[in-house]
Amino acid sequence: MFRKIARRRLLQAAPLLAAPSLLAGLPRPARAADWPARPVRFIVSFTPGGTTDIIARLVGNALGEQWGQPVVVENRPGAGGNIGSEYVARADPDGYTVLVGSVGPLAVNQSLYSNPGFRTLEDFAPITELAGVPNILVVPASSPLHSVADLVAAAKKQPGKLSYGSTGVGTSSHLSGALADHMAGMATVHVPYRGAGALNDLLAGRVDFMYATMPSCIEHVRAGKLRALAVSSTYRSRAAPEVPTMVECGFPGFNASSWFGMVAPARTLPEVVRKIAGDTIALLRKPDIEAQMVNQGADPVASTPEEFRAFIAEEIARWGEVVKLSGAKAD
């Protein structure tokens, strides 16, 4: 109704808007032909150094060189990613403010929070999924647990004794553990942290295991400081193909992977969205960029805006079920 009323009023005002003096004062919408004409901001709703930040800077630096305009990564953390995400949802839809988001704020938080401050499918124009990043179940190198079977046996033998760290309530690292507990019929203790605290305490042996994102811990695995037991995706990671999936370890259908993608404010012109998507997809298919992402533990995806929208809708529904069974609530 609002759009019809607004259009009728605009038509009624057409004679006035035709005046050159008035037209000169009106803002011009961004067009693909002259976009970008100034620096582009990539908003990351988490602290520097995390997986979202790493991917945003890798992609942003490469796109900035291609566009001939700087791509500035701006971190706006808080509320599980909601603060930065809401900021982009309310930003001018001119293509110059883009969210590099993740499964947390774009999918999980839609059911984890009663009011996250935005609705993903209504308030954003999906651009492209950048990468799928499995969580990897890791234990300290000194741990007596050498397999998922060992972990399950130990947890069932002494319910409530084993603890796992996460990057916060409702994050994929938390919900991976909740899903595993539910499927195996075991009881472990969830210890939520902020930022890198969980991984640091895991390395120090103060928690027993963690479902960490691959980029955050792959170097520790390669250095022998952590032992990888399984990945949370339905496929083996290209960065660690020797590590089995949770499905292979006796958890049918287990899928608790992270993913990362780009979205713009909902009213961004479709041609600008398509330009950003096309340039990013071409970038992700370059061998050197692909190799850098795989080395970090991320599997490049490069989906179209339509494919990404459909994927997000599926993920909101799927994670909604996981949040429900976990009983997690962030407000």
Secondary structure, DSSP 8 states (H G I E B T S, - for coil): -HHHHHHHHHHHTHHHHTSHHHHHTS-----GGG--SS-EEEEESS-TTSHHHHHHHHHHHHHHHHHTS-EEEEE---GGGHHHHHHHHTS-SSSSEEEEEEHIIIIIHHHHSS--SS-HHHHEEEEEEEEEE-EEEEEETT-S--SHHHHHHHHHHSTTT-EEEESSTTSHHHHHHHHHHHHHT---EEEE-STTHHHHHHHTTSSSEEEEEHHHHHHHHHTTSEEEEEESSSS--TT-TTS-BTTTTT-TT----EEEEEEEETTS-HHHHHHHHHHHHHHHTSHHHHHHHHHTT-EE----HHHHHHHHHHHHHHHHHHHHHHT----
